[in-house]
Amino acid sequence: MAERPEADLVETLVNGFLTERDARSIAELNPGLCGVIVSWIREAARVGSWTRVEKFANLAAPLQVAGLGEVLQEILDSNAAGLNKEDLVDILGDIREVDAVGCLYRVAEDSVSEDAPAYWLCQKVISSLKEIGTPEAVDRIRQMVTQPWPDAVRWHAAVELGVEDDLGFDEDRMLGQ
């Protein structure tokens, strides 16, 4: 239980967006942080403390902490209630977690019916897949250009690939404007 007070202290230091410099400063003040932060994320997820999960994940990302991508995928795959998936999806793209391609695609598939009409989560998935940039990630974006994906998702996927004109997509029609 000695970790709890340290985790509480570190959590108070994480406010809003962190630059790599901010994260490194926090890590310097807390030696050993990179070795325990993934376990803190896992524990916070276990008890449903989503704000804490997000704070620690946002701290771990610029520090390139080993195991971060894996724990974020576990959390996303759990489909836990109350979780803000968008931030975790963004982080997986930011850290270019190549092993997360399948997880990200599942997030989009699982959320598409609740994500209408703007499809923000699907847009985040598309963007993260593009950041990952592997052939598998790009192929998943290509799949999202096709039916049965909703027109708005298809539009955003096509734009990310730069093929919207080639496919004859009409932005106003596809975005319902």
N, C-alpha and C positions, 0 to 999 in steps of 0.2 A: 504493500500500500504506500510505500514511500514515493512512488511515481505520482500519485494523485496531487499532492501539493505542488510538485514541479509542473505537472500538466496544467494545473489551475493558474500558476504564475505565468507560464508561457501563453496560455489563452488570453490573459489580460494584456499581453504585449501585441497581440495580433488584432489590428483594427483596420478593416477595409482592405483595399488593394495593397499588396505588398510588392515592392520592387525586389529584385535580386539582392540589392544592397541592404534593404530592410531585413530581408530574411537572413542574410549572412550575419548581420548585427545581432539578431535574436539568437542565432545559433552560437555565436561567439560568447554571448552572455550565459548560455546554457550548454556547456560541454556535454557531449553524449546525446544531444537532441536527435540527431539523425538516426541514431540506433534505436530510439524508442518511439518516435512519433507515429510510425505505422501502427504499432500496437495501441497507441492512444486513439488513433482514428478508428481502429477496429472496435475498441471498447466503447467509444462514443456512439458508434453505429449500433452496437448491441443493445444499448439502453435508449436508443432513439434520440440522442442529443445531436440533431442535425446541424445546428449552428456551430457546435464544437467540431463536428466532422468537417464542415466547410472551412472553418478557420485553420484547422491543422492541415487540411489538404492544400489550402492556399499558401501556407507556410512551407510545406514540404516540396511543392512543385518547383519553385525556383532553386531549391537546394538539391534537386535531382535525387531525392531520397530513394534508395532501392526499395522495391516492394510497393511503392505508391500506386502504380498502375494496377497491380494485382488487387490490392484492397479496394480501390475505387470500382473495379469491375465486379468484385464480390458484392459490394453495396448496391450497385446499379442492378445487378442480376437478382438481388433479393426483392426488388420491387416494393420496398418498404413504404408504408403510408407516411406522408408528411415530408418526404425527402424532396429537396429541390434538385432535380436531376440535371437541370441546365448547367449549374456550376461544375458539377463533376464531369459532365460531358465536355465542357470547355477545357477543363484541366487535362483530361486525357488527350485532347488535341494539342494543347500547349506543350505537353511533355512528349508528344509524338509517340505515344504508346502503341507500337505496331501490333501487339498482342490484343489490343482492345477493339479491333475492327469488327469482329463478330458481335461483341457486346454492344457496341454503339449501334450497329444495324438493328439488333434486337430491341434496343431502347426505342428507336424510331418506329419499328413495326408495332411494338406493344402500346405506344402512346398515340399513334396517328388518329385513332377515333376520338380521343379526348383533347387533342391538340388543335382542333379546328377553332376558328377559321384562319388564324395567322400561321399556325404550325411553327411556333417559335422553337420548340424542342427539336423538331425535325430539322429546322434550319441550323440549329447548333450542331446536330449530328453531322449534317452535310459539311459544315465548315470544319469540324474536327477531323472528319475523314479526309478532307482535302489537305489539312495540315499534316496528317500522318503520311499521306502521299504515296503509299506503297501501291503496287499494281492491284492488290486485293482491295485496298481502300477505294481506289478510283473505280474499280469494278462495282463496288457496292453503290457508289454514287450513280454510276450508269444505270444500275437496276432501278434506282429511285426516279429516273427520268421516264420510266415506262408505266403503263397501266399495271396494276390497279391503284397505284399511288394517286392521291388527289392532285388536281391540276396545280395548286399552289406549291406543293412539294416538288412536283415534276419541274415546275418553272425554276425554283431555287436550285435544284440539282443541275439542271441544264445550264443555268447561269454560272454556277461554280465550275462546270466543265468547259464553259465558253462555247456551247453548241446550241444555244436557244434559237439563233437565227437559222442555223443549218436544219433544225427540226421544224422550222416554220411556226414556232410557238408565238402566240400573241399575248404579250404581257397583260394587257387590260382584261382580256377574256379569262386568262388562266388565274389571275389574282382576283377575279370577280369584281373588277372596278367598272 
